Structures are given as C-alpha cells and as structure tokens.
Amino acid sequence: MGYLNLDTLEKIMWFLVLYIIFLVIMTIFLKIAIGLFKKSEKKEFGKIFVTSFIITIVYLIVFLFLSGWLAWIIVLVVAWILISVRHKTGFVAAIVITVIAFVLFIVITFLIGLLLGITLIVLFP
C-alpha cells in the first residue's frame, strides 16, 4: 500500500484540488439523498458540505490508527451519527441516506462511463 508523497508544493496543491473536488461530489450526492427526507433539516449545500468535511476528517483520523473492518465500522457509525444529529434525520434515516447516496454515485458513475465509453469504476473484479 502506497503512501502520499507530498514533498513539493505542487503535489500538495494537486492533492488539495482533488480533495475539494471529492468533497463537492460527496456533498452533491448527500444533498440529493438528504433532500428525499422531508423531516430533515439543514438541507443547504454549505451545511451538507461541512458534514462531508467532518466525515472525511473522521475517516482520516480513524484510518491513521486502525485498518480493516473495524475502521470501516467506526467510520460508518460516526458518519451516521453525524448525519442524524446535524440534519435531524434519525439514525435509521441516516443509514438509508448513506446507502442512497452511494447507490446514486455508483449508478451515475456507471452511466457517465457508458456515455464516454470508458470504465470509471469496476463493480465486479
């Protein structure tokens, strides 16, 4: 497993650009999924962006110290708690929101890949 080599300013800037792009994409899919729940609050893009940012920071911290299934379980549970608390959806609704966001991501990525004629994700190795 390789590690990021951020030894030059150019590499750091490219990493930050890609990270911001990832955050925006993650926020778009979370916004769509959260928007499907009428009871949820704070549906603004900025509020959901902050939620996405916090989730990625938790992901970073957990995977610095742990790996494997335990790390994934911790990250998912914390993400569900964050979504349910910040957007007042409830824990089960937060689980459904993450599943919907992930499925939307897979479907749209697959469709874009079909339109472009390239493989963007491999569903089954």
C-alpha positions as CSV (number, residue, x, y, z in Angstrom):
1,M,0.0,0.0,0.0
2,G,1.5,3.3,-1.1
3,Y,1.5,6.5,0.9
4,L,1.0,10.0,-0.3
5,N,4.2,11.7,-1.1
6,L,3.6,15.4,-0.5
7,D,7.1,16.6,-0.7
8,T,6.6,19.5,-3.1
9,L,4.2,22.4,-3.1
10,E,2.8,21.3,-6.5
11,K,1.9,17.8,-5.1
12,I,0.2,19.4,-2.1
13,M,-1.8,21.7,-4.3
14,W,-2.9,18.9,-6.6
15,F,-3.9,16.9,-3.5
16,L,-6.0,19.8,-2.2
17,V,-7.7,20.3,-5.5
18,L,-8.6,16.7,-5.8
19,Y,-9.8,16.7,-2.2
20,I,-12.1,19.7,-2.8
21,I,-13.5,18.0,-5.9
22,F,-14.1,14.8,-3.9
23,L,-15.9,16.9,-1.2
24,V,-18.1,18.7,-3.7
25,I,-19.1,15.4,-5.3
26,M,-19.7,13.8,-2.0
27,T,-21.8,16.8,-0.9
28,I,-23.9,16.7,-4.1
29,F,-24.9,13.1,-3.6
30,L,-25.5,13.6,0.2
31,K,-27.7,16.7,-0.6
32,I,-29.8,14.6,-3.1
33,A,-30.2,11.8,-0.5
34,I,-31.0,14.2,2.4
35,G,-33.4,16.1,0.2
36,L,-35.5,13.0,-0.1
37,F,-36.4,13.1,3.6
38,K,-38.9,15.8,4.4
39,K,-38.2,15.8,8.1
40,S,-34.5,16.5,7.7
41,E,-33.2,20.0,8.5
42,K,-30.2,22.0,7.2
43,K,-30.5,20.9,3.6
44,E,-28.4,23.8,2.4
45,F,-25.3,22.9,0.3
46,G,-23.0,24.6,2.8
47,K,-24.3,22.7,5.8
48,I,-24.0,19.4,4.0
49,F,-20.5,20.4,2.8
50,V,-19.5,20.8,6.4
51,T,-20.9,17.4,7.2
52,S,-19.0,15.8,4.4
53,F,-15.8,17.6,5.5
54,I,-16.2,16.3,9.1
55,I,-16.8,12.8,7.8
56,T,-13.6,12.8,5.7
57,I,-11.6,14.1,8.7
58,V,-13.0,11.3,10.9
59,Y,-12.1,8.9,8.1
60,L,-8.6,10.2,8.0
61,I,-8.1,10.0,11.8
62,V,-9.6,6.5,12.2
63,F,-7.6,5.0,9.3
64,L,-4.4,6.5,10.6
65,F,-4.6,4.3,13.6
66,L,-6.8,1.3,12.5
67,S,-7.4,-0.7,9.4
68,G,-9.8,-3.3,8.1
69,W,-13.4,-3.9,9.1
70,L,-13.1,-2.3,12.5
71,A,-12.1,1.0,11.0
72,W,-14.9,0.9,8.4
73,I,-17.5,0.1,11.1
74,I,-16.3,3.0,13.2
75,V,-16.3,5.5,10.3
76,L,-19.7,4.4,9.2
77,V,-21.3,4.6,12.7
78,V,-19.7,8.1,13.3
79,A,-20.9,9.2,9.8
80,W,-24.4,8.0,10.6
81,I,-24.4,9.8,14.0
82,L,-23.1,13.0,12.4
83,I,-25.8,12.9,9.7
84,S,-28.6,12.1,12.1
85,V,-27.5,14.8,14.6
86,R,-26.6,17.6,12.2
87,H,-29.6,17.1,9.9
88,K,-32.1,15.8,12.4
89,T,-33.0,12.7,10.4
90,G,-32.7,9.9,12.9
91,F,-30.2,7.1,12.9
92,V,-32.0,4.7,10.6
93,A,-32.7,7.5,8.1
94,A,-29.0,8.4,8.2
95,I,-28.2,4.8,7.2
96,V,-30.7,5.0,4.4
97,I,-29.3,8.4,3.3
98,T,-25.7,6.9,3.0
99,V,-27.0,3.9,1.1
100,I,-29.0,6.1,-1.3
101,A,-26.0,8.5,-1.8
102,F,-23.7,5.6,-2.5
103,V,-26.1,3.9,-4.9
104,L,-26.6,7.2,-6.8
105,F,-22.9,7.6,-7.0
106,I,-22.4,4.1,-8.5
107,V,-25.3,4.5,-11.0
108,I,-24.3,8.0,-12.2
109,T,-20.6,7.0,-12.4
110,F,-21.5,3.9,-14.4
111,L,-23.8,5.9,-16.8
112,I,-21.1,8.5,-17.4
113,G,-18.6,5.8,-18.1
114,L,-21.1,4.2,-20.6
115,L,-21.6,7.6,-22.3
116,L,-17.9,8.2,-22.5
117,G,-17.1,4.7,-23.5
118,I,-14.6,4.2,-20.6
119,T,-14.5,2.3,-17.4
120,L,-14.7,4.7,-14.4
121,I,-15.4,2.0,-11.8
122,V,-15.1,-1.7,-11.7
123,L,-18.1,-3.3,-10.0
124,F,-17.0,-6.9,-10.0
125,P,-13.3,-7.7,-10.4
